[in-house]
Amino acid sequence: MYKVEVKNPCRCFLKGGYIEQQSFDTKQEAKQEAENMLEIMNSTFCHKHKFSLVERLGNFTITISPN
């Protein structure tokens, strides 16, 4: 199992109805979902935050920092 997790989600994320933690059967599926989420978050959210992706042991974590 490979996971995609969002650490400390912002209000835009919560209002959007996104899921904070998801599991996938393959690393490729998890990576693709994480990259898709990251692109959406950085392009359509309020731009008060910057989102980045960290991979560790096949799991992907999206972190949030002030913009």
Secondary structure as a PSIPRED ss2 file (coil, helix, strand):
# PSIPRED VFORMAT (PSIPRED V4.0)

   1 M C   1.000  0.000  0.000
   2 Y E   0.000  0.000  1.000
   3 K E   0.000  0.000  1.000
   4 V E   0.000  0.000  1.000
   5 E E   0.000  0.000  1.000
   6 V E   0.000  0.000  1.000
   7 K C   1.000  0.000  0.000
   8 N C   1.000  0.000  0.000
   9 P C   1.000  0.000  0.000
  10 C C   1.000  0.000  0.000
  11 R H   0.000  1.000  0.000
  12 C H   0.000  1.000  0.000
  13 F H   0.000  1.000  0.000
  14 L H   0.000  1.000  0.000
  15 K H   0.000  1.000  0.000
  16 G C   1.000  0.000  0.000
  17 G C   1.000  0.000  0.000
  18 Y C   1.000  0.000  0.000
  19 I C   1.000  0.000  0.000
  20 E C   1.000  0.000  0.000
  21 Q E   0.000  0.000  1.000
  22 Q E   0.000  0.000  1.000
  23 S E   0.000  0.000  1.000
  24 F E   0.000  0.000  1.000
  25 D C   1.000  0.000  0.000
  26 T C   1.000  0.000  0.000
  27 K H   0.000  1.000  0.000
  28 Q H   0.000  1.000  0.000
  29 E H   0.000  1.000  0.000
  30 A H   0.000  1.000  0.000
  31 K H   0.000  1.000  0.000
  32 Q H   0.000  1.000  0.000
  33 E H   0.000  1.000  0.000
  34 A H   0.000  1.000  0.000
  35 E H   0.000  1.000  0.000
  36 N H   0.000  1.000  0.000
  37 M H   0.000  1.000  0.000
  38 L H   0.000  1.000  0.000
  39 E H   0.000  1.000  0.000
  40 I H   0.000  1.000  0.000
  41 M H   0.000  1.000  0.000
  42 N H   0.000  1.000  0.000
  43 S H   0.000  1.000  0.000
  44 T H   0.000  1.000  0.000
  45 F C   1.000  0.000  0.000
  46 C C   1.000  0.000  0.000
  47 H C   1.000  0.000  0.000
  48 K C   1.000  0.000  0.000
  49 H E   0.000  0.000  1.000
  50 K E   0.000  0.000  1.000
  51 F E   0.000  0.000  1.000
  52 S E   0.000  0.000  1.000
  53 L E   0.000  0.000  1.000
  54 V E   0.000  0.000  1.000
  55 E E   0.000  0.000  1.000
  56 R E   0.000  0.000  1.000
  57 L C   1.000  0.000  0.000
  58 G C   1.000  0.000  0.000
  59 N E   0.000  0.000  1.000
  60 F E   0.000  0.000  1.000
  61 T E   0.000  0.000  1.000
  62 I E   0.000  0.000  1.000
  63 T E   0.000  0.000  1.000
  64 I E   0.000  0.000  1.000
  65 S E   0.000  0.000  1.000
  66 P E   0.000  0.000  1.000
  67 N C   1.000  0.000  0.000
